[in-house]
Amino acid sequence: MIDHSACLYPVDMLLHWKRLAIDAHQAGGRRLQALMVGSDLTRDHQNAAQFLNDVWQVRVKFREAKFNVSPGDRFNSTVKFDTEFARLIRNRAGLYMAKPWNAYHPHWTFTPEIQVWESEIVRMAGRLAEMPALALMGEGMFDFYHQVDEEGNLVFRDESTRSLHIFVQMLERFDEFLTDYKGPQQSPYGSSPYGF
């Protein structure tokens, strides 16, 4: 996913992640055990499910649009999403009138494994909201013309659609993670095999 959108994953952020990975490796590669004093896993899971539910319509509308257009026709593959679609993404990013993403947000979780997913989705939504198609006065036009690469991935020629597709994939992966989640990594029962 990361190498398919320079907009969602800018070079400076990737270099920062690389630096963090190198530092962690040099420190022995051991993940510090998270302290979860006062963290209610049931409540955190419910908050995360509601967090995902609030933005799930983005996935639904994206899939409907992808199904209803002619992806192989360069001249008949554009879709105009309504303002509600853009509002869902801007709200998830905590922009304008939406609640900012912090510990006072109603969907905030204290379980690190869940919080990292939510924070990444919020970051991606913020990057999407900066794109001209989803800006406050943006036109909401997306070009769904795409090809399939040798690995079976959809490759959209439009940067906005490509980024939106990656965002939708992230929502789907988070849904799988929540469905399969068995508790924190230090749990004797193990955790979900999903990660990003």
Sequence and secondary structure as in RCSB ss.txt:
>XXXX:A:sequence
MIDHSACLYPVDMLLHWKRLAIDAHQAGGRRLQALMVGSDLTRDHQNAAQFLNDVWQVRVKFREAKFNVSPGDRF
NSTVKFDTEFARLIRNRAGLYMAKPWNAYHPHWTFTPEIQVWESEIVRMAGRLAEMPALALMGEGMFDFYHQVDE
EGNLVFRDESTRSLHIFVQMLERFDEFLTDYKGPQQSPYGSSPYGF
>XXXX:A:secstr
 GGG TTTS HHHHHHHHHHHHHHHHTTS       TT  HHHHHHHHHHHHHHHHHHHHHHHHHHHHS TT TT
S EEE  HHHHHHHHHHTT TTS  SSTTSTT    HHHHHHHHHHHHHHHHHHTSGGGSTT   EEE  EEE T
TS EEESSHHHHHHHHHHHHHHHHHHHHHH  S TTSTT   S   
